[in-house]
Amino acid sequence: EVQKLNQQLEEKNGEIQQMINQPAYEKEREILRLQKTLAEREKAQATSDVLCRSLTDETHQLQRKLASTAEMCQHLAKCLEEKQRKEKGSSDDQIPTERSNQVFLQLLYNETSLQALICNLQEENRMLKQKIAHV
């Protein structure tokens, strides 16, 4: 193992001697190339950081929307359950009142709105996954 390390040390020393023996203009050219590469990497990293931060913010917003939607769904499910219990409690021959029709229509409208919202959230989620894959 010591011989192996000594060999690696000799190789590194040889590389250093080659760099020392290079003409000054080649050293300058190499330094400029390395500086340019470093600047490009820093720029790419900054861009990546901004995109990641943006995606994180969007993810948090979507999570809040999803939680809100889930709460609304639970609320609507409870309302529907209560409505069904009330309907079971009343006689089957009874004609539905206008109020119960309004509640039913409101529930139907809310369910449609929720489905549209869910579709929108799914589309946004798909787009975010594409952005993450791109990053």
N, C-alpha and C positions, 0 to 999 in steps of 0.2 A: 504494500500500500504506500509505503514511503517512496519507493522507486517511482510508482505511478504519479504521486504528487510532485516529485522532483521533475519528472518528464513534463507534466503540465506547466510547472513553473518555468522550465526552460522554453517551452513553446510560447508562453506569455512574454517572456523576456525577449524572444526573437521578434514577436509582433511589435513590442515597444521599440526595439532597435530599428525595425523597418520604418516605423512612424518617425523616429528621430532622424533617420537618414533621408527621409523624403525631402524634396525641395520645399521651400517655404510656401510657394504658390499652391502646391498640392495640399499642404496642411490647411491653408486658408480655404481652399475649395471644399475640403472635407468638413471643416468647421461650419461653413455656410450651409452646406447640404444638411448637416445634422441640425442646425438651428432652424432651417426651413421645415424639416420633418417634425421637429418638436413643436413649432408653431401650428402646423397642420393638426397634429394630435391634440394640442390644447384647444384648438377651435372645435374640433370634432367632439371632444369631451364636453365643452361648454354647451354645444348644441344638444348633445345627448342629455345633459343635466336638465336643460330647459324643457325638452320633450318629456322626460320622465316626470318632472314636477307637474307639468300640464296634465299628463295622463293620470297622475296620482290625484290631482284636484278633481278631474272629471270622474274618476272612480269613486271618490268620496261623495260627490254630488249624486251619482247614480245609486250608490248604496242608500243615501238618505231618501231618494225618491222611491226606491224599492221598499224600504221600511215603511214609508208613508202609505204606499199602495197596499202593502200587506195589512196594515192597520185598517185601512178603508175596507178591504175585502172582508176582514174579520167582522167589522162593524156591520157591513151589508149582510153577511151570513147570519149574524145574530138577528138583525131586523127581519130577514126572510124567515128564519126559524120561528120568531115570535108571531109573524103574520100567519104562518102555517098552523101554529098551535091555536091561534085565535080562530082560524077558519075551521079547524077540527072541532073546536069547542062549540061553535055555532052550528045550527042545523044545516043540512045539505040543501034543503028546499029554499033557504033564504036567498034573495037576490042580492048580489054584491052592491054595496053602497058606492056612491061616487067617490067617497074618501078612500075606500080600499082600492078602487081603480086608480086613483091618483098615486097612491103609495106604490102600487104595482108598476105603473108606468115610470115612476121615479126610480125604482129599483132596476127596472129594465134599462133605463137611460144610464144610470150609474154603472151597471155591468158592462154596457157597450163602451162607455168612456174608459173604464178600467181595462177592457180588452185592447182598446186602441193605445192606451198608455203602456200596457205591457208590450205590445208590438213595437212601439217606439223605443222602449228600454232595451228590448232584445236587439233592435237594429243598432242602437248606440253601443251596446255591449260588443256586438260583432265588429263595429268600426274600431272600438278601442283595442280589441284583440289584434286587429290588423295593424294598428299603429304600434302596439307593443312588439309585434313580430318584426315590423320595419325597423324599430329602434334596436 
